[in-house]
């Protein structure tokens, strides 16, 4: 079946589905496959639950089914078909697409951008972390028809990922928030990381489309090398931090002070990006600041939690890499407070050959910043137990028991770690 014909089916359906536990009546089921699952095995079930048809890439599924064969669409590769359909639908939509990637701050920047741009346009943005080769196509296919601006978060953990997402989404402009030490295991080196993120700008530059970048990032010169039509969102008329106590207040170019609901000095870069892109699309200053100051972070990113025991928790545990952890620790150290400070920090995963050195560097930074109450969780940190006088735990359960026994009261607590450790679970044992 031609993609244009499948697209016609799609327009008459209620959308696409990849999980039989979340079937929507009259949707199209795509039988995706992975290392530990095969969606072809659930195609019959999807139709039984209400899907109008199922896209499969195993002929035996159709031959062995009791359902009408016309309810199946046989293709060579289900994932490739999903991506091609998304690309076709992207061209069908009358919308501008903003591509967004970077090592840190992607999701916060995406949400700030949506808040700002929604003041003038009908916008849609990547839900949750649907930012990979499956999530991005699904985002495009659930974009409302009247969307004027579509903000697509693009994640990567190996070379070629961003290029693939650009081919699917064909962005009209792009943003690289920053470059840090993320997913080095997949990139092989920092050079590989920079080159991979730069795939977004390479794609845009060939089409003379605008590339927004953070000129204060140490890798910015490498990002824009050979790239035309660039804009530095940290440059002219940028906003500056007034104070963080604990939330960031910032000063505009005309001297006005605005209070945000964001924690961590590093978030000023995300604020600046949202401000600059808002100006680029013609949103007024008043509306931009209204959007930024109203935005409340969620999903374990820069969240502020007050417990029943009077403790204040800065929860930034969605993910962690050496760059983001360094920024979080320095920002936490600079916060003025009479409360006793505690750092609960989990391993930084997917660092490959640099893992040992980077975990040691973070421990040295903790010592340099003079943090006294530090709880380290995970095998990577635990390896240095004899070198530093902090509390080390190879198992999270042991660390949670330790934290609970401290009976903390009126403390200021930073919770951070890679997604695999789910450090947010500590909030269940902190009174």
C-alpha positions as CSV (number, residue, x, y, z in Angstrom):
1,X,0.0,0.0,0.0
2,X,1.2,3.5,-0.9
3,X,1.8,5.9,2.0
4,X,-0.7,8.4,0.6
5,X,-3.3,5.6,0.6
6,X,-2.4,4.7,4.2
7,X,-2.6,8.4,5.1
8,X,-6.2,8.5,3.8
9,X,-7.0,5.6,6.1
10,X,-5.3,7.5,8.9
11,X,-7.3,10.7,8.3
12,X,-10.5,8.6,8.6
13,X,-9.4,6.9,11.8
14,X,-9.2,8.1,15.4
15,X,-5.4,8.0,15.3
16,X,-2.6,5.4,15.7
17,X,-2.0,2.8,18.5
18,X,1.1,0.8,19.4
19,X,-0.1,-0.7,22.7
20,X,-3.2,-3.0,23.0
21,X,-3.6,-1.8,26.6
22,X,-4.4,1.7,25.3
23,X,-6.6,1.0,22.3
24,X,-8.8,3.8,21.0
25,X,-11.9,2.8,19.0
26,X,-11.3,3.0,15.2
27,X,-7.6,3.6,15.6
28,X,-4.8,2.0,13.4
29,X,-2.6,-0.5,15.2
30,X,1.1,-0.5,14.3
31,X,2.8,-3.8,15.3
32,X,6.2,-2.5,16.3
33,X,8.9,-4.8,17.3
34,X,11.8,-4.5,19.8
35,X,14.4,-6.6,21.5
36,X,11.9,-8.0,24.0
37,X,8.5,-7.7,22.2
38,X,6.8,-8.3,18.9
39,X,3.7,-6.3,18.2
40,X,2.7,-8.7,15.4
41,X,1.6,-11.1,18.1
42,X,-0.9,-8.6,19.4
43,X,-2.5,-7.6,16.1
44,X,-5.5,-9.8,16.5
45,X,-6.0,-8.6,20.0
46,X,-5.9,-5.0,18.8
47,X,-8.6,-5.6,16.2
48,X,-10.7,-7.4,18.8
49,X,-10.4,-4.4,21.1
50,X,-11.6,-1.9,18.5
51,X,-8.8,-1.0,16.1
52,X,-10.1,-0.6,12.5
53,X,-7.0,-2.3,11.1
54,X,-3.5,-3.4,12.0
55,X,-0.2,-2.7,10.2
56,X,2.0,-5.8,10.4
57,X,5.2,-7.1,8.8
58,X,4.7,-10.8,9.3
59,X,2.5,-12.5,6.7
60,X,1.8,-15.4,9.0
61,X,-0.2,-13.0,11.3
62,X,-2.8,-12.5,8.5
63,X,-2.8,-16.2,7.4
64,X,-3.5,-17.4,11.0
65,X,-6.1,-14.8,11.9
66,X,-9.8,-15.4,12.1
67,X,-10.4,-11.7,11.2
68,X,-11.1,-10.3,7.8
69,X,-7.8,-10.1,5.9
70,X,-8.8,-6.6,4.8
71,X,-8.3,-5.5,8.3
72,X,-4.6,-6.1,8.0
73,X,-2.0,-4.0,6.1
74,X,1.1,-6.0,5.3
75,X,4.3,-3.9,5.0
76,X,8.1,-4.7,4.8
77,X,8.9,-2.8,8.0
78,X,6.2,-1.5,10.5
79,X,8.5,1.1,12.1
80,X,9.7,2.5,8.7
81,X,6.1,2.7,7.6
82,X,5.1,4.6,10.8
83,X,8.0,7.1,10.2
84,X,7.0,7.5,6.5
85,X,3.4,8.1,7.5
86,X,4.5,10.7,10.0
87,X,6.6,12.5,7.4
88,X,3.7,12.5,5.0
89,X,1.3,13.9,7.6
90,X,3.9,16.5,8.6
91,X,3.8,17.8,5.1
92,X,0.0,17.6,5.1
93,X,-0.2,19.8,8.2
94,X,-0.2,23.6,7.7
95,X,2.2,24.2,10.6
96,X,5.7,25.4,11.3
97,X,8.0,22.9,13.1
98,X,10.6,23.8,15.7
99,X,13.2,21.1,16.3
100,X,14.8,21.1,19.8
101,X,17.8,19.1,21.0
102,X,20.6,19.4,23.5
103,X,22.3,17.5,26.4
104,X,20.4,19.3,29.2
105,X,17.2,21.3,29.6
106,X,15.4,20.0,26.5
107,X,12.1,19.3,28.2
108,X,12.1,22.4,30.4
109,X,12.9,24.5,27.4
110,X,10.2,22.8,25.3
111,X,7.6,23.4,28.0
112,X,8.6,27.1,28.4
113,X,8.5,27.5,24.6
114,X,5.0,26.0,24.5
115,X,3.9,28.4,27.3
116,X,5.3,31.4,25.5
117,X,4.3,30.6,21.9
118,X,0.8,29.6,23.1
119,X,0.2,33.3,23.9
120,X,0.0,34.0,20.2
121,X,-0.3,30.7,18.3
122,X,-2.1,27.4,18.5
123,X,0.8,25.2,19.6
124,X,1.4,21.5,20.2
125,X,4.6,19.9,21.7
126,X,6.1,16.6,22.3
127,X,4.2,14.9,25.2
128,X,6.4,13.6,28.0
129,X,9.6,12.2,26.6
130,X,8.3,11.1,23.2
131,X,11.5,12.3,21.6
132,X,13.0,9.3,19.8
133,X,12.5,7.4,16.5
134,X,9.2,6.1,17.7
135,X,7.9,8.9,19.9
136,X,8.6,11.7,17.4
137,X,6.5,10.1,14.6
138,X,3.7,9.4,17.1
139,X,3.8,13.0,18.2
140,X,3.4,14.2,14.7
141,X,0.5,11.9,14.1
142,X,-1.4,13.1,17.1
143,X,-0.8,16.8,16.3
144,X,-4.2,18.6,16.0
145,X,-5.0,19.8,12.5
146,X,-5.3,23.5,13.5
147,X,-1.8,23.6,15.0
148,X,0.2,26.6,13.9
149,X,3.5,25.8,15.7
150,X,4.7,22.3,16.5
151,X,7.6,21.9,19.0
152,X,9.4,18.6,18.6
153,X,11.9,17.5,21.2
154,X,14.7,15.4,19.6
155,X,16.6,12.9,21.8
156,X,19.8,11.1,20.8
157,X,22.2,8.6,22.2
158,X,24.2,7.7,19.2
159,X,25.4,9.3,15.9
160,X,22.7,9.5,13.2
161,X,19.7,9.8,15.6
162,X,19.1,13.5,15.1
163,X,19.5,13.2,11.3
164,X,16.9,10.5,11.3
165,X,14.4,12.6,13.3
166,X,15.1,15.6,11.0
167,X,14.3,13.5,7.9
168,X,10.9,12.6,9.5
169,X,9.9,16.0,10.8
170,X,11.6,18.5,8.4
171,X,12.0,21.3,11.0
172,X,11.6,24.9,9.9
173,X,14.0,26.1,12.6
174,X,16.0,24.4,15.3
175,X,17.4,24.9,18.8
176,X,20.4,23.3,20.5
177,X,20.1,24.1,24.2
178,X,23.7,23.1,25.1
179,X,26.3,20.4,24.8
180,X,27.3,18.4,27.9
181,X,28.6,14.9,28.8
182,X,25.4,12.9,28.1
183,X,25.3,9.4,26.6
184,X,29.0,9.3,26.0
185,X,28.8,5.5,25.9
186,X,26.8,5.8,22.7
187,X,28.7,8.7,21.2
188,X,32.1,7.4,22.0
189,X,33.5,10.8,22.9
190,X,32.6,14.4,23.4
191,X,33.6,15.1,19.8
192,X,31.0,12.4,18.7
193,X,28.4,14.0,21.0
194,X,28.9,17.5,19.4
195,X,28.9,16.1,15.9
196,X,25.6,14.2,16.6
197,X,23.8,17.3,18.0
198,X,25.1,19.3,15.1
199,X,23.2,17.1,12.7
200,X,20.2,19.4,13.4
201,X,22.0,22.5,12.3
202,X,23.6,20.7,9.3
203,X,20.1,19.7,8.1
204,X,18.7,23.3,8.6
205,X,21.7,25.0,7.1
206,X,21.4,23.2,3.8
207,X,17.9,24.7,3.6
208,X,18.9,28.1,4.9
209,X,16.7,27.8,8.1
210,X,17.4,29.5,11.4
211,X,19.6,27.7,14.0
212,X,19.4,29.0,17.6
213,X,22.2,28.2,20.0
214,X,23.7,29.1,23.3
215,X,26.8,31.1,22.6
216,X,28.0,30.8,26.2
217,X,28.3,27.0,25.9
218,X,31.9,25.9,25.5
219,X,31.1,23.9,22.4
220,X,29.2,26.6,20.6
221,X,31.9,27.4,18.1
222,X,32.0,23.8,17.0
223,X,28.2,23.7,16.7
224,X,28.0,26.7,14.3
225,X,31.2,26.0,12.3
226,X,30.1,26.1,8.6
227,X,26.5,26.8,9.6
228,X,24.7,29.7,8.0
229,X,21.7,31.6,9.5
230,X,22.5,31.3,13.2
231,X,21.1,33.2,16.2
232,X,22.7,33.2,19.7
233,X,19.9,33.2,22.2
234,X,22.3,34.1,25.0
235,X,23.5,37.3,23.3
236,X,21.9,40.7,22.9
237,X,19.0,41.7,25.2
238,X,19.4,38.5,27.2
239,X,17.8,38.2,30.6
240,X,19.9,37.9,33.7
241,X,19.4,36.3,37.2
242,X,18.6,38.7,39.9
243,X,18.6,36.1,42.7
244,X,17.5,32.5,43.5
245,X,15.9,32.1,46.9
246,X,15.1,29.4,46.1
247,X,13.2,30.3,42.9
248,X,14.9,32.3,40.1
249,X,14.0,35.9,39.8
250,X,15.4,37.6,36.6
251,X,15.9,41.1,35.2
252,X,14.8,42.1,31.8
253,X,16.7,44.5,29.5
254,X,14.4,47.4,30.7
255,X,15.3,46.7,34.3
256,X,12.0,45.0,35.4
257,X,12.2,42.1,37.8
258,X,10.2,38.9,37.3
259,X,9.7,36.0,39.6
260,X,9.7,32.5,38.1
261,X,8.8,29.2,39.6
262,X,12.0,27.6,38.4
263,X,14.8,26.4,40.7
264,X,18.5,26.3,39.7
265,X,20.6,29.1,38.2
266,X,21.2,26.9,35.1
267,X,17.5,27.5,34.2
268,X,18.3,31.0,33.1
269,X,19.6,29.6,29.8
270,X,16.2,27.9,29.3
271,X,14.4,31.1,30.1
272,X,16.6,33.1,27.7
273,X,15.9,30.6,25.0
274,X,12.1,30.8,25.4
275,X,12.4,34.6,25.5
276,X,14.4,34.8,22.3
277,X,12.3,32.3,20.3
278,X,9.2,34.1,21.5
279,X,10.6,37.4,20.2
280,X,11.5,35.7,16.9
281,X,7.9,34.6,16.4
282,X,6.5,38.0,17.4
283,X,5.2,37.4,20.9
284,X,5.1,40.6,22.9
285,X,7.4,41.1,25.9
286,X,4.5,41.2,28.4
287,X,3.0,38.0,27.1
288,X,6.5,36.3,27.2
289,X,7.1,37.2,30.8
290,X,3.5,36.3,31.7
291,X,4.1,32.8,30.3
292,X,7.5,32.3,31.9
293,X,6.5,33.4,35.4
294,X,3.3,31.3,35.2
295,X,5.2,28.1,34.2
296,X,5.4,25.4,36.9
297,X,7.9,22.5,36.3
298,X,6.8,18.9,36.8
299,X,7.8,15.3,36.0
300,X,10.8,15.3,38.4
301,X,12.5,18.3,36.7
302,X,13.4,21.3,38.8
303,X,10.5,20.7,41.1
304,X,10.1,22.2,44.6
305,X,8.4,20.1,47.2
306,X,7.6,21.0,50.8
307,X,7.1,18.0,53.1
308,X,4.9,17.6,56.1
309,X,8.0,17.6,58.3
310,X,9.0,21.1,57.1
311,X,11.7,19.9,54.7
312,X,12.2,21.5,51.3
313,X,13.2,19.2,48.5
314,X,14.6,20.3,45.1
315,X,13.7,17.3,42.9
316,X,15.6,17.2,39.7
317,X,15.8,13.4,39.3
318,X,14.5,12.8,35.8
319,X,18.1,12.3,34.6
320,X,21.7,13.2,35.3
321,X,25.0,13.5,33.5
322,X,28.3,15.2,34.7
323,X,27.4,18.5,33.2
324,X,23.9,18.8,34.7
325,X,25.0,17.4,38.1
326,X,27.9,20.0,38.3
327,X,25.5,22.8,37.5
328,X,22.9,21.5,40.0
329,X,25.5,21.2,42.8
330,X,27.0,24.7,42.2
331,X,23.5,26.2,42.1
332,X,22.5,24.4,45.3
333,X,25.7,25.6,47.0
334,X,24.9,29.2,46.1
335,X,21.4,29.2,47.5
336,X,21.2,31.2,50.7
337,X,19.5,29.4,53.5
338,X,19.7,28.8,57.3
339,X,18.5,25.3,56.7
340,X,20.8,22.3,56.9
341,X,21.6,21.2,53.4
342,X,21.5,17.6,52.2
343,X,22.6,16.2,48.9
344,X,21.1,12.8,47.8
345,X,22.8,11.9,44.5
346,X,22.5,8.8,42.3
347,X,24.9,7.4,39.8
348,X,25.2,9.0,36.3
349,X,24.6,6.2,33.8
350,X,25.6,5.6,30.1
351,X,29.0,7.3,30.4
352,X,31.1,4.5,29.1
353,X,34.9,4.8,29.5
354,X,34.7,8.2,31.2
355,X,32.4,7.0,34.0
356,X,35.0,6.4,36.7
357,X,36.7,9.7,36.2
358,X,33.4,11.7,36.0
359,X,32.1,10.1,39.2
360,X,35.3,10.9,41.0
361,X,35.2,14.5,39.7
362,X,31.7,14.9,41.1
363,X,32.8,13.6,44.5
364,X,35.7,16.1,44.4
365,X,33.3,18.9,43.6
366,X,31.1,17.9,46.6
367,X,34.2,18.1,48.8
368,X,35.3,21.4,47.3
369,X,31.8,22.9,47.8
370,X,32.0,21.8,51.4
371,X,28.8,19.8,51.5
372,X,28.7,17.9,54.8
373,X,25.5,15.8,54.5
374,X,25.9,13.7,51.3
375,X,24.3,10.4,50.4
376,X,25.6,8.7,47.3
377,X,23.6,5.9,45.6
378,X,24.8,3.3,43.1
379,X,27.8,1.1,42.2
380,X,29.7,3.8,40.3
381,X,29.9,6.2,43.3
382,X,30.2,3.3,45.8
383,X,33.6,2.4,44.2
384,X,35.1,5.5,45.9
385,X,33.8,4.7,49.4
386,X,37.2,4.6,50.9
387,X,38.4,7.9,49.4
388,X,35.7,10.3,50.5
389,X,34.0,10.8,53.9
390,X,30.4,10.7,52.6
391,X,27.6,8.1,53.0
392,X,27.9,5.6,50.2
393,X,25.3,2.9,49.3
394,X,25.4,0.4,46.5
395,X,21.7,-0.3,46.9
396,X,19.0,2.4,46.8
397,X,16.9,0.6,49.4
398,X,19.7,0.8,52.0
399,X,20.1,4.5,51.2
400,X,16.4,5.1,51.6
401,X,16.5,3.4,55.0
402,X,19.4,5.5,56.0
403,X,17.6,8.7,54.9
404,X,14.5,7.8,56.7
405,X,16.4,7.1,60.0
406,X,17.9,10.6,59.9
407,X,14.4,12.0,60.7
408,X,15.2,15.2,58.8
409,X,13.4,18.3,59.8
410,X,13.5,21.7,58.2
411,X,16.3,20.6,55.9
412,X,17.1,21.8,52.4
413,X,17.5,18.7,50.1
414,X,18.7,18.2,46.6
415,X,17.6,15.0,44.9
416,X,19.3,14.1,41.6
417,X,20.3,11.0,39.7
418,X,19.9,9.1,36.4
419,X,16.5,7.9,35.4
420,X,17.4,4.3,36.1
421,X,17.7,5.0,39.8
422,X,14.3,6.7,40.2
423,X,15.7,9.0,43.0
424,X,12.2,10.6,43.4
425,X,11.3,7.5,45.5
426,X,13.2,9.1,48.3
427,X,10.4,11.6,48.7
428,X,8.3,8.7,50.2
429,X,10.7,8.4,53.2
430,X,11.5,12.0,53.9
431,X,9.1,13.3,56.6
